[in-house]
Amino acid sequence: MGMGGSSNTNTPMVGGAPMYPTKDIVDNAVNSKDHTTLVAAVKAAGLVDTLKSPGPFTVFAPTNAAFAALPPGTVDTLLKPENKGTLTTVLTYHVVPGRMDSAALMNAIKAGGGKAVLKTASGGTLTAMMSGSNVLVTDAKGGTAMVTIADVYQSNGVIHVVNKVLLPG
C-alpha cells in the first residue's frame, strides 16, 4: 500500500467495528454492536445466504435503537418463527437491488426533481430525498429515516445506516 501507515484509514467504523469493503454485508454487520437486532432478524428470516450472495445490494440498515423505537413487543413478535414471512417482508423492504451509494442516490433524487423512488427487494417502494446535506428515506407508511452513516462499502453492495425501521404499506 506504499508509504504512510495503515491501509485501514479509509475503513469506516460502524458500531465500533471496522467495516471492510472486502467482506460481504453479513460478515461486516455481525461485527457492529449497533446492529445486533438486525443481524438476529436476518438470521431469523433465513436471509443470511441471500445477503451473502453476489448481489449487489443496497441495504438501509436500522440500528438497535431504531428497532427499540418500534412499539413495545414488535421485535419479539417479528422474531417468532410463525411470523417469518412478515419479518422477511420488513427486512427485504430495507434492501434495494443494485449498488446505490450516496452519489448515485443524490443523482437519482436530482433526476426525480427532488425525490427518488426506489424499488425494494420486497416489491415495495421507498422515497429518498435530501434535507440539507442529509439523505432521508420515507416508507410506505410515511415514516422517515435519516441516513446517519452513508456509503459503507461491502464486497457485495453498500450499507447506509438509518435511524428508523422502515415499514412496508
Long-range contacts (C-beta under 8 A, 24 or more apart in sequence): 12-149, 12-151, 12-152, 14-149, 14-152, 14-159, 14-161, 15-63, 19-152, 19-153, 19-154, 19-159, 21-153, 21-154, 21-155, 22-155, 23-154, 23-155, 24-51, 24-52, 24-154, 24-155, 24-156, 25-51, 25-52, 25-55, 25-57, 25-59, 25-154, 25-156, 25-157, 25-159, 26-51, 26-52, 27-52, 28-152, 28-154, 28-159, 29-61, 29-159, 34-63, 34-64, 34-65, 34-161, 35-61, 35-63, 35-64, 36-64, 37-62, 37-64, 37-67, 37-68, 37-75, 38-62, 38-63, 38-64, 38-67, 40-79, 41-67, 41-75, 41-78, 41-79, 41-87, 41-90, 41-91, 42-91, 44-78, 44-79, 44-81, 44-84, 44-87, 45-84, 45-87, 45-88, 45-91, 46-84, 46-88, 47-88, 47-91, 47-92, 51-95, 51-156, 52-156, 53-156, 54-156, 55-97, 55-99, 55-156, 55-157, 56-97, 56-98, 56-99, 56-156, 56-157, 56-158, 57-95, 57-96, 57-97, 57-98, 57-99, 57-121, 57-156, 57-157, 57-158, 58-95, 58-96, 58-97, 58-98, 58-99, 58-100, 58-101, 58-157, 58-158, 58-159, 58-160, 59-94, 59-95, 59-96, 59-157, 59-158, 59-159, 59-160, 60-94, 60-95, 60-96, 60-126, 60-137, 60-145, 60-147, 60-159, 60-160, 60-162, 60-166, 61-94, 61-159, 61-160, 61-161, 61-162, 62-94, 62-145, 62-161, 62-162, 62-163, 62-164, 62-165, 62-166, 63-148, 63-161, 63-162, 63-163, 65-163, 66-145, 66-162, 66-163, 66-164, 66-165, 67-165, 69-164, 69-165, 70-165, 88-122, 89-122, 89-168, 90-122, 90-165, 90-167, 90-168, 92-120, 92-121, 92-122, 93-120, 93-121, 93-122, 93-124, 93-126, 93-139, 93-166, 93-167, 93-168, 94-120, 94-162, 94-166, 95-120, 95-121, 95-122, 96-120, 96-121, 96-126, 97-121, 99-157, 99-158, 100-158, 101-150, 101-151, 101-153, 101-158, 102-135, 102-147, 102-150, 102-151, 102-160, 105-135, 106-130, 106-135, 109-135, 120-168, 122-168, 124-168, 124-169, 126-166, 135-160, 137-162, 137-166, 139-166, 139-167, 139-168, 139-169, 140-167, 140-168, 140-169, 141-167, 141-168, 141-169, 143-167
